Amino acid sequence: MSTIEWDDFQRVELRVGTILSAAPNAKAIKPAYVLEVDLGELGVKTSSAQVTAHYEAEELVGRQVLCVCNFAPKRIAGVRSEILVTGVHDDDNKVVLASFDKPLPNGARLA
C-alpha cells in the first residue's frame, strides 16, 4: 500500500449528508437508486448508487451517509450524479453504506 500526505487527504471533500429521497433508477444496467442528499450549505445533490442489495428505497430516507463531494459530476444511467455515496463491499460483493451512530449536521466534514 502506498502512503499519502495529509494534504492529499485534505483534498477529498468527505461530508455528511441526509438522504431525502430514494427511487429506483430504471435506466441502470445494474440495480441502483437515484438518491437526493441534503449536504447542508452545499445544497441538495443527486447520486446514483448501487445499494439495492441491502436497502429498500423507503428505509434509506432520513439515513445519514458519508459522501465524496468534490468529484466532477458524471452522467450515470441517465442521472447527473454529483456526489459519491460511500460504502464498503461485504463478503458477497454487495455495498454496505458508510454511516454514523449519532446524528450530525448536514455538510459536516470528515475530520
N, CA, C and O atoms as CSV, one atom per row, in Angstrom:
chain,resi,resn,atom,element,x,y,z
A,1,MET,N,N,0.844,-1.173,0.000
A,1,MET,CA,C,0.000,0.000,0.000
A,1,MET,C,C,0.891,1.239,0.000
A,1,MET,O,O,1.838,1.340,0.781
A,2,SER,N,N,0.577,2.168,-0.878
A,2,SER,CA,C,1.355,3.404,-0.907
A,2,SER,C,C,0.790,4.396,0.110
A,2,SER,O,O,-0.395,4.356,0.440
A,3,THR,N,N,1.634,5.263,0.588
A,3,THR,CA,C,1.204,6.251,1.572
A,3,THR,C,C,0.902,7.577,0.886
A,3,THR,O,O,1.372,7.846,-0.220
A,4,ILE,N,N,0.108,8.396,1.565
A,4,ILE,CA,C,-0.204,9.733,1.083
A,4,ILE,C,C,0.137,10.736,2.178
A,4,ILE,O,O,0.343,10.369,3.335
A,5,GLU,N,N,0.192,11.963,1.806
A,5,GLU,CA,C,0.444,13.037,2.759
A,5,GLU,C,C,-0.904,13.576,3.258
A,5,GLU,O,O,-1.936,13.368,2.620
A,6,TRP,N,N,-0.885,14.265,4.396
A,6,TRP,CA,C,-2.096,14.847,4.965
A,6,TRP,C,C,-2.790,15.766,3.955
A,6,TRP,O,O,-4.017,15.769,3.852
A,7,ASP,N,N,-2.004,16.537,3.219
A,7,ASP,CA,C,-2.572,17.442,2.221
A,7,ASP,C,C,-3.362,16.686,1.150
A,7,ASP,O,O,-4.372,17.187,0.655
A,8,ASP,N,N,-2.906,15.483,0.792
A,8,ASP,CA,C,-3.632,14.667,-0.186
A,8,ASP,C,C,-5.016,14.304,0.363
A,8,ASP,O,O,-6.021,14.416,-0.338
A,9,PHE,N,N,-5.052,13.873,1.615
A,9,PHE,CA,C,-6.316,13.503,2.257
A,9,PHE,C,C,-7.253,14.708,2.351
A,9,PHE,O,O,-8.456,14.586,2.118
A,10,GLN,N,N,-6.699,15.863,2.690
A,10,GLN,CA,C,-7.494,17.081,2.855
A,10,GLN,C,C,-8.179,17.519,1.552
A,10,GLN,O,O,-9.197,18.209,1.587
A,11,ARG,N,N,-7.623,17.119,0.417
A,11,ARG,CA,C,-8.215,17.499,-0.868
A,11,ARG,C,C,-9.537,16.783,-1.124
A,11,ARG,O,O,-10.342,17.260,-1.922
A,12,VAL,N,N,-9.779,15.659,-0.472
A,12,VAL,CA,C,-11.027,14.919,-0.659
A,12,VAL,C,C,-12.080,15.493,0.279
A,12,VAL,O,O,-11.911,15.478,1.498
A,13,GLU,N,N,-13.173,16.002,-0.297
A,13,GLU,CA,C,-14.279,16.580,0.486
A,13,GLU,C,C,-15.233,15.463,0.899
A,13,GLU,O,O,-16.153,15.121,0.156
A,14,LEU,N,N,-15.012,14.900,2.078
A,14,LEU,CA,C,-15.889,13.867,2.627
A,14,LEU,C,C,-16.837,14.541,3.613
A,14,LEU,O,O,-16.411,15.069,4.641
A,15,ARG,N,N,-18.129,14.516,3.287
A,15,ARG,CA,C,-19.103,15.243,4.099
A,15,ARG,C,C,-20.320,14.390,4.409
A,15,ARG,O,O,-20.659,13.456,3.682
A,16,VAL,N,N,-20.967,14.742,5.515
A,16,VAL,CA,C,-22.180,14.073,5.966
A,16,VAL,C,C,-23.379,14.635,5.221
A,16,VAL,O,O,-23.505,15.847,5.045
A,17,GLY,N,N,-24.251,13.746,4.788
A,17,GLY,CA,C,-25.496,14.164,4.160
A,17,GLY,C,C,-26.636,13.275,4.608
A,17,GLY,O,O,-26.428,12.135,5.025
A,18,THR,N,N,-27.836,13.805,4.518
A,18,THR,CA,C,-29.038,13.038,4.856
A,18,THR,C,C,-29.813,12.748,3.578
A,18,THR,O,O,-30.099,13.656,2.797
A,19,ILE,N,N,-30.148,11.490,3.371
A,19,ILE,CA,C,-30.899,11.097,2.185
A,19,ILE,C,C,-32.332,11.606,2.319
A,19,ILE,O,O,-33.034,11.274,3.274
A,20,LEU,N,N,-32.757,12.419,1.344
A,20,LEU,CA,C,-34.112,12.979,1.331
A,20,LEU,C,C,-35.072,12.120,0.534
A,20,LEU,O,O,-36.253,12.030,0.870
A,21,SER,N,N,-34.570,11.483,-0.529
A,21,SER,CA,C,-35.414,10.612,-1.345
A,21,SER,C,C,-34.558,9.546,-2.004
A,21,SER,O,O,-33.364,9.733,-2.239
A,22,ALA,N,N,-35.201,8.424,-2.296
A,22,ALA,CA,C,-34.549,7.305,-2.976
A,22,ALA,C,C,-35.589,6.648,-3.876
A,22,ALA,O,O,-36.694,6.326,-3.439
A,23,ALA,N,N,-35.219,6.456,-5.134
A,23,ALA,CA,C,-36.130,5.834,-6.099
A,23,ALA,C,C,-35.306,4.969,-7.042
A,23,ALA,O,O,-34.159,5.303,-7.341
A,24,PRO,N,N,-35.868,3.870,-7.512
A,24,PRO,CA,C,-35.129,3.022,-8.453
A,24,PRO,C,C,-34.725,3.799,-9.702
A,24,PRO,O,O,-35.485,4.618,-10.217
A,25,ASN,N,N,-33.522,3.526,-10.174
A,25,ASN,CA,C,-33.047,4.110,-11.422
A,25,ASN,C,C,-33.371,3.114,-12.532
A,25,ASN,O,O,-32.639,2.145,-12.736
A,26,ALA,N,N,-34.456,3.350,-13.241
A,26,ALA,CA,C,-34.963,2.427,-14.259
A,26,ALA,C,C,-33.982,2.244,-15.418
A,26,ALA,O,O,-34.032,1.221,-16.100
A,27,LYS,N,N,-33.102,3.200,-15.652
A,27,LYS,CA,C,-32.162,3.118,-16.775
A,27,LYS,C,C,-30.856,2.400,-16.426
A,27,LYS,O,O,-30.047,2.125,-17.312
A,28,ALA,N,N,-30.649,2.099,-15.157
A,28,ALA,CA,C,-29.397,1.483,-14.731
A,28,ALA,C,C,-29.321,0.028,-15.192
A,28,ALA,O,O,-30.310,-0.700,-15.112
A,29,ILE,N,N,-28.156,-0.397,-15.673
A,29,ILE,CA,C,-27.945,-1.790,-16.065
A,29,ILE,C,C,-27.950,-2.677,-14.829
A,29,ILE,O,O,-28.619,-3.710,-14.801
A,30,LYS,N,N,-27.199,-2.271,-13.803
A,30,LYS,CA,C,-27.218,-2.963,-12.507
A,30,LYS,C,C,-28.183,-2.202,-11.613
A,30,LYS,O,O,-28.221,-0.973,-11.675
A,31,PRO,N,N,-28.967,-2.888,-10.781
A,31,PRO,CA,C,-29.940,-2.189,-9.930
A,31,PRO,C,C,-29.295,-1.072,-9.115
A,31,PRO,O,O,-28.246,-1.257,-8.498
A,32,ALA,N,N,-29.947,0.092,-9.128
A,32,ALA,CA,C,-29.436,1.264,-8.420
A,32,ALA,C,C,-30.598,2.161,-8.026
A,32,ALA,O,O,-31.693,2.074,-8.582
A,33,TYR,N,N,-30.333,3.020,-7.057
A,33,TYR,CA,C,-31.291,4.047,-6.661
A,33,TYR,C,C,-30.757,5.407,-7.070
A,33,TYR,O,O,-29.548,5.639,-7.089
A,34,VAL,N,N,-31.680,6.305,-7.398
A,34,VAL,CA,C,-31.353,7.722,-7.536
A,34,VAL,C,C,-31.616,8.333,-6.169
A,34,VAL,O,O,-32.740,8.294,-5.669
A,35,LEU,N,N,-30.578,8.895,-5.571
A,35,LEU,CA,C,-30.683,9.480,-4.234
A,35,LEU,C,C,-30.590,10.994,-4.327
A,35,LEU,O,O,-29.800,11.530,-5.104
A,36,GLU,N,N,-31.399,11.678,-3.531
A,36,GLU,CA,C,-31.269,13.116,-3.318
A,36,GLU,C,C,-30.743,13.264,-1.896
A,36,GLU,O,O,-31.367,12.778,-0.953
A,37,VAL,N,N,-29.603,13.931,-1.734
A,37,VAL,CA,C,-28.918,14.005,-0.445
A,37,VAL,C,C,-28.740,15.461,-0.035
A,37,VAL,O,O,-28.205,16.266,-0.797
A,38,ASP,N,N,-29.191,15.796,1.172
A,38,ASP,CA,C,-29.037,17.145,1.731
A,38,ASP,C,C,-27.656,17.254,2.361
A,38,ASP,O,O,-27.344,16.559,3.328
A,39,LEU,N,N,-26.829,18.137,1.798
A,39,LEU,CA,C,-25.477,18.344,2.290
A,39,LEU,C,C,-25.311,19.711,2.954
A,39,LEU,O,O,-24.233,20.304,2.912
A,40,GLY,N,N,-26.385,20.202,3.564
A,40,GLY,CA,C,-26.311,21.465,4.293
A,40,GLY,C,C,-25.969,22.616,3.380
A,40,GLY,O,O,-26.652,22.849,2.383
A,41,GLU,N,N,-24.908,23.343,3.716
A,41,GLU,CA,C,-24.509,24.531,2.961
A,41,GLU,C,C,-24.168,24.237,1.503
A,41,GLU,O,O,-24.182,25.147,0.674
A,42,LEU,N,N,-23.862,22.981,1.178
A,42,LEU,CA,C,-23.556,22.608,-0.212
A,42,LEU,C,C,-24.821,22.369,-1.033
A,42,LEU,O,O,-24.757,22.235,-2.255
A,43,GLY,N,N,-25.965,22.316,-0.363
A,43,GLY,CA,C,-27.234,22.109,-1.054
A,43,GLY,C,C,-27.615,20.644,-1.171
A,43,GLY,O,O,-26.992,19.769,-0.569
A,44,VAL,N,N,-28.653,20.398,-1.960
A,44,VAL,CA,C,-29.138,19.040,-2.213
A,44,VAL,C,C,-28.479,18.547,-3.486
A,44,VAL,O,O,-28.535,19.207,-4.524
A,45,LYS,N,N,-27.852,17.377,-3.400
A,45,LYS,CA,C,-27.130,16.797,-4.533
A,45,LYS,C,C,-27.726,15.431,-4.881
A,45,LYS,O,O,-28.347,14.770,-4.049
A,46,THR,N,N,-27.514,15.034,-6.137
A,46,THR,CA,C,-28.035,13.770,-6.650
A,46,THR,C,C,-26.912,12.754,-6.800
A,46,THR,O,O,-25.778,13.103,-7.128
A,47,SER,N,N,-27.251,11.484,-6.550
A,47,SER,CA,C,-26.303,10.402,-6.750
A,47,SER,C,C,-27.044,9.172,-7.254
A,47,SER,O,O,-28.186,8.926,-6.865
A,48,SER,N,N,-26.401,8.406,-8.113
A,48,SER,CA,C,-26.913,7.084,-8.493
A,48,SER,C,C,-26.069,6.085,-7.722
A,48,SER,O,O,-24.846,6.065,-7.858
A,49,ALA,N,N,-26.717,5.257,-6.914
A,49,ALA,CA,C,-25.977,4.368,-6.017
A,49,ALA,C,C,-26.478,2.931,-6.122
A,49,ALA,O,O,-27.679,2.671,-6.052
A,50,GLN,N,N,-25.545,2.011,-6.289
A,50,GLN,CA,C,-25.877,0.589,-6.372
A,50,GLN,C,C,-25.909,-0.008,-4.964
A,50,GLN,O,O,-25.014,-0.756,-4.570
A,51,VAL,N,N,-26.947,0.336,-4.227
A,51,VAL,CA,C,-27.084,-0.125,-2.842
A,51,VAL,C,C,-28.388,-0.884,-2.624
A,51,VAL,O,O,-28.894,-0.949,-1.504
A,52,THR,N,N,-28.931,-1.461,-3.701
A,52,THR,CA,C,-30.244,-2.110,-3.619
A,52,THR,C,C,-30.211,-3.478,-2.932
A,52,THR,O,O,-31.254,-3.962,-2.493
A,53,ALA,N,N,-29.053,-4.101,-2.830
A,53,ALA,CA,C,-28.974,-5.446,-2.252
A,53,ALA,C,C,-29.343,-5.470,-0.767
A,53,ALA,O,O,-29.999,-6.402,-0.301
A,54,HIS,N,N,-28.925,-4.458,-0.039
A,54,HIS,CA,C,-29.153,-4.435,1.412
A,54,HIS,C,C,-30.227,-3.447,1.854
A,54,HIS,O,O,-30.645,-3.477,3.012
A,55,TYR,N,N,-30.686,-2.565,0.951
A,55,TYR,CA,C,-31.560,-1.476,1.366
A,55,TYR,C,C,-32.771,-1.331,0.449
A,55,TYR,O,O,-32.646,-1.374,-0.775
A,56,GLU,N,N,-33.935,-1.160,1.054
A,56,GLU,CA,C,-35.137,-0.776,0.317
A,56,GLU,C,C,-35.131,0.751,0.235
A,56,GLU,O,O,-34.632,1.426,1.135
A,57,ALA,N,N,-35.683,1.282,-0.838
A,57,ALA,CA,C,-35.659,2.732,-1.055
A,57,ALA,C,C,-36.225,3.495,0.138
A,57,ALA,O,O,-35.631,4.473,0.590
A,58,GLU,N,N,-37.365,3.051,0.646
A,58,GLU,CA,C,-38.018,3.803,1.721
A,58,GLU,C,C,-37.222,3.804,3.026
A,58,GLU,O,O,-37.351,4.741,3.815
A,59,GLU,N,N,-36.411,2.789,3.271
A,59,GLU,CA,C,-35.625,2.768,4.512
A,59,GLU,C,C,-34.392,3.660,4.427
A,59,GLU,O,O,-33.776,3.952,5.452
A,60,LEU,N,N,-34.021,4.097,3.228
A,60,LEU,CA,C,-32.880,4.984,3.069
A,60,LEU,C,C,-33.208,6.429,3.432
A,60,LEU,O,O,-32.328,7.181,3.849
A,61,VAL,N,N,-34.469,6.817,3.277
A,61,VAL,CA,C,-34.876,8.194,3.552
A,61,VAL,C,C,-34.644,8.513,5.030
A,61,VAL,O,O,-35.113,7.799,5.916
A,62,GLY,N,N,-33.910,9.599,5.273
A,62,GLY,CA,C,-33.587,10.009,6.640
A,62,GLY,C,C,-32.249,9.487,7.128
A,62,GLY,O,O,-31.760,9.929,8.167
A,63,ARG,N,N,-31.650,8.561,6.404
A,63,ARG,CA,C,-30.372,7.981,6.804
A,63,ARG,C,C,-29.238,8.947,6.480
A,63,ARG,O,O,-29.221,9.561,5.413
A,64,GLN,N,N,-28.292,9.077,7.407
A,64,GLN,CA,C,-27.117,9.906,7.159
A,64,GLN,C,C,-26.011,9.037,6.567
A,64,GLN,O,O,-25.768,7.914,7.009
A,65,VAL,N,N,-25.344,9.595,5.546
A,65,VAL,CA,C,-24.299,8.879,4.832
A,65,VAL,C,C,-23.082,9.780,4.652
A,65,VAL,O,O,-23.159,10.996,4.822
A,66,LEU,N,N,-21.968,9.161,4.308
A,66,LEU,CA,C,-20.728,9.880,4.047
A,66,LEU,C,C,-20.551,9.980,2.536
A,66,LEU,O,O,-20.596,8.972,1.831
A,67,CYS,N,N,-20.348,11.203,2.044
A,67,CYS,CA,C,-20.292,11.454,0.599
A,67,CYS,C,C,-18.990,12.123,0.196
A,67,CYS,O,O,-18.467,12.978,0.912
A,68,VAL,N,N,-18.470,11.723,-0.965
A,68,VAL,CA,C,-17.378,12.458,-1.589
A,68,VAL,C,C,-18.043,13.532,-2.437
A,68,VAL,O,O,-18.825,13.229,-3.338
A,69,CYS,N,N,-17.730,14.785,-2.144
A,69,CYS,CA,C,-18.452,15.902,-2.754
A,69,CYS,C,C,-17.669,16.646,-3.822
A,69,CYS,O,O,-18.228,17.529,-4.472
A,70,ASN,N,N,-16.398,16.326,-4.029
A,70,ASN,CA,C,-15.639,17.107,-4.993
A,70,ASN,C,C,-15.149,16.316,-6.201
A,70,ASN,O,O,-14.146,16.683,-6.814
A,71,PHE,N,N,-15.842,15.238,-6.549
A,71,PHE,CA,C,-15.649,14.631,-7.866
A,71,PHE,C,C,-16.410,15.484,-8.867
A,71,PHE,O,O,-17.398,16.125,-8.510
A,72,ALA,N,N,-15.967,15.500,-10.097
A,72,ALA,CA,C,-16.729,16.174,-11.150
A,72,ALA,C,C,-18.037,15.402,-11.361
A,72,ALA,O,O,-18.043,14.173,-11.282
A,73,PRO,N,N,-19.145,16.106,-11.628
A,73,PRO,CA,C,-20.407,15.404,-11.918
A,73,PRO,C,C,-20.219,14.440,-13.089
A,73,PRO,O,O,-19.444,14.692,-14.012
A,74,LYS,N,N,-20.951,13.327,-13.019
A,74,LYS,CA,C,-20.823,12.280,-14.031
A,74,LYS,C,C,-22.214,11.762,-14.372
A,74,LYS,O,O,-23.040,11.570,-13.479
A,75,ARG,N,N,-22.479,11.536,-15.645
A,75,ARG,CA,C,-23.776,11.007,-16.063
A,75,ARG,C,C,-23.727,9.489,-15.923
A,75,ARG,O,O,-22.898,8.824,-16.544
A,76,ILE,N,N,-24.634,8.946,-15.092
A,76,ILE,CA,C,-24.709,7.506,-14.846
A,76,ILE,C,C,-26.140,7.061,-15.094
A,76,ILE,O,O,-27.055,7.449,-14.368
A,77,ALA,N,N,-26.330,6.247,-16.119
A,77,ALA,CA,C,-27.655,5.696,-16.447
A,77,ALA,C,C,-28.724,6.784,-16.482
A,77,ALA,O,O,-29.798,6.635,-15.900
A,78,GLY,N,N,-28.413,7.879,-17.173
A,78,GLY,CA,C,-29.383,8.953,-17.343
A,78,GLY,C,C,-29.475,9.936,-16.192
A,78,GLY,O,O,-30.276,10.870,-16.242
A,79,VAL,N,N,-28.674,9.744,-15.159
A,79,VAL,CA,C,-28.718,10.604,-13.968
A,79,VAL,C,C,-27.420,11.402,-13.877
A,79,VAL,O,O,-26.332,10.853,-14.057
A,80,ARG,N,N,-27.540,12.693,-13.598
A,80,ARG,CA,C,-26.346,13.513,-13.346
A,80,ARG,C,C,-25.949,13.288,-11.887
A,80,ARG,O,O,-26.514,13.894,-10.977
A,81,SER,N,N,-24.979,12.417,-11.684
A,81,SER,CA,C,-24.526,12.071,-10.347
A,81,SER,C,C,-23.488,13.094,-9.910
A,81,SER,O,O,-22.424,13.214,-10.518
A,82,GLU,N,N,-23.812,13.841,-8.836
A,82,GLU,CA,C,-22.968,14.947,-8.381
A,82,GLU,C,C,-22.068,14.581,-7.208
A,82,GLU,O,O,-21.092,15.277,-6.928
A,83,ILE,N,N,-22.392,13.500,-6.530
A,83,ILE,CA,C,-21.623,13.060,-5.359
A,83,ILE,C,C,-21.480,11.548,-5.395
A,83,ILE,O,O,-22.222,10.861,-6.097
A,84,LEU,N,N,-20.527,11.040,-4.640
A,84,LEU,CA,C,-20.371,9.604,-4.455
A,84,LEU,C,C,-20.767,9.275,-3.020
A,84,LEU,O,O,-20.136,9.744,-2.073
A,85,VAL,N,N,-21.803,8.477,-2.862
A,85,VAL,CA,C,-22.202,8.000,-1.546
A,85,VAL,C,C,-21.301,6.802,-1.240
A,85,VAL,O,O,-21.252,5.851,-2.020
A,86,THR,N,N,-20.593,6.842,-0.121
A,86,THR,CA,C,-19.567,5.839,0.157
A,86,THR,C,C,-20.129,4.602,0.849
A,86,THR,O,O,-21.149,4.645,1.537
A,87,GLY,N,N,-19.423,3.513,0.635
A,87,GLY,CA,C,-19.763,2.244,1.256
A,87,GLY,C,C,-18.621,1.259,1.060
A,87,GLY,O,O,-17.592,1.578,0.464
A,88,VAL,N,N,-18.830,0.062,1.573
A,88,VAL,CA,C,-17.819,-0.991,1.506
A,88,VAL,C,C,-18.502,-2.266,1.018
A,88,VAL,O,O,-19.640,-2.548,1.393
A,89,HIS,N,N,-17.800,-3.038,0.178
A,89,HIS,CA,C,-18.343,-4.314,-0.285
A,89,HIS,C,C,-18.226,-5.358,0.819
A,89,HIS,O,O,-17.182,-5.495,1.457
A,90,ASP,N,N,-19.325,-6.097,1.032
A,90,ASP,CA,C,-19.303,-7.182,2.002
A,90,ASP,C,C,-18.742,-8.446,1.344
A,90,ASP,O,O,-18.249,-8.391,0.218
A,91,ASP,N,N,-18.816,-9.576,2.038
A,91,ASP,CA,C,-18.275,-10.835,1.516
A,91,ASP,C,C,-18.968,-11.300,0.238
A,91,ASP,O,O,-18.398,-12.078,-0.526
A,92,ASP,N,N,-20.198,-10.828,0.000
A,92,ASP,CA,C,-20.943,-11.183,-1.214
A,92,ASP,C,C,-20.821,-10.119,-2.294
A,92,ASP,O,O,-21.553,-10.148,-3.283
A,93,ASN,N,N,-19.892,-9.171,-2.108
A,93,ASN,CA,C,-19.645,-8.079,-3.049
A,93,ASN,C,C,-20.834,-7.128,-3.188
A,93,ASN,O,O,-21.036,-6.526,-4.243
A,94,LYS,N,N,-21.617,-6.997,-2.117
A,94,LYS,CA,C,-22.746,-6.065,-2.085
A,94,LYS,C,C,-22.367,-4.892,-1.182
A,94,LYS,O,O,-21.696,-5.074,-0.166
A,95,VAL,N,N,-22.800,-3.693,-1.557
A,95,VAL,CA,C,-22.375,-2.483,-0.850
A,95,VAL,C,C,-23.142,-2.282,0.458
A,95,VAL,O,O,-24.371,-2.339,0.499
A,96,VAL,N,N,-22.376,-2.045,1.520
A,96,VAL,CA,C,-22.909,-1.628,2.818
A,96,VAL,C,C,-22.504,-0.167,2.980
A,96,VAL,O,O,-21.322,0.167,2.902
A,97,LEU,N,N,-23.482,0.696,3.204
A,97,LEU,CA,C,-23.223,2.129,3.298
A,97,LEU,C,C,-22.371,2.501,4.507
A,97,LEU,O,O,-22.516,1.924,5.585
A,98,ALA,N,N,-21.484,3.470,4.314
A,98,ALA,CA,C,-20.771,4.076,5.429
A,98,ALA,C,C,-21.762,5.007,6.118
A,98,ALA,O,O,-22.417,5.814,5.459
A,99,SER,N,N,-21.875,4.900,7.431
A,99,SER,CA,C,-22.850,5.723,8.142
A,99,SER,C,C,-22.327,6.064,9.533
A,99,SER,O,O,-21.186,5.756,9.876
A,100,PHE,N,N,-23.175,6.699,10.318
A,100,PHE,CA,C,-22.774,7.220,11.620
A,100,PHE,C,C,-23.703,6.709,12.710
A,100,PHE,O,O,-24.861,6.387,12.446
A,101,ASP,N,N,-23.190,6.635,13.939
A,101,ASP,CA,C,-24.014,6.132,15.044
A,101,ASP,C,C,-24.673,7.246,15.852
A,101,ASP,O,O,-25.443,6.975,16.773
A,102,LYS,N,N,-24.373,8.499,15.510
A,102,LYS,CA,C,-25.014,9.650,16.167
A,102,LYS,C,C,-25.368,10.666,15.089
A,102,LYS,O,O,-24.672,10.757,14.078
A,103,PRO,N,N,-26.454,11.441,15.291
A,103,PRO,CA,C,-26.820,12.467,14.303
A,103,PRO,C,C,-25.742,13.540,14.193
A,103,PRO,O,O,-25.124,13.932,15.183
A,104,LEU,N,N,-25.534,14.004,12.962
A,104,LEU,CA,C,-24.555,15.046,12.682
A,104,LEU,C,C,-25.181,16.102,11.791
A,104,LEU,O,O,-26.160,15.827,11.098
A,105,PRO,N,N,-24.626,17.316,11.800
A,105,PRO,CA,C,-25.165,18.351,10.919
A,105,PRO,C,C,-24.845,18.010,9.452
A,105,PRO,O,O,-23.743,17.565,9.133
A,106,ASN,N,N,-25.825,18.226,8.579
A,106,ASN,CA,C,-25.583,18.015,7.165
A,106,ASN,C,C,-24.483,18.955,6.693
A,106,ASN,O,O,-24.465,20.140,7.026
A,107,GLY,N,N,-23.564,18.396,5.906
A,107,GLY,CA,C,-22.442,19.166,5.397
A,107,GLY,C,C,-21.203,19.095,6.273
A,107,GLY,O,O,-20.145,19.587,5.881
A,108,ALA,N,N,-21.314,18.484,7.471
A,108,ALA,CA,C,-20.135,18.371,8.338
A,108,ALA,C,C,-19.048,17.582,7.610
A,108,ALA,O,O,-19.316,16.569,6.965
A,109,ARG,N,N,-17.823,18.071,7.731
A,109,ARG,CA,C,-16.713,17.445,7.020
A,109,ARG,C,C,-16.023,16.404,7.891
A,109,ARG,O,O,-15.838,16.610,9.090
A,110,LEU,N,N,-15.648,15.294,7.285
A,110,LEU,CA,C,-14.894,14.261,7.983
A,110,LEU,C,C,-13.569,14.859,8.430
A,110,LEU,O,O,-12.856,15.478,7.640
A,111,ALA,N,N,-13.249,14.668,9.692
A,111,ALA,CA,C,-12.014,15.246,10.232
A,111,ALA,C,C,-11.018,14.172,10.556
A,111,ALA,O,O,-9.918,14.469,11.021
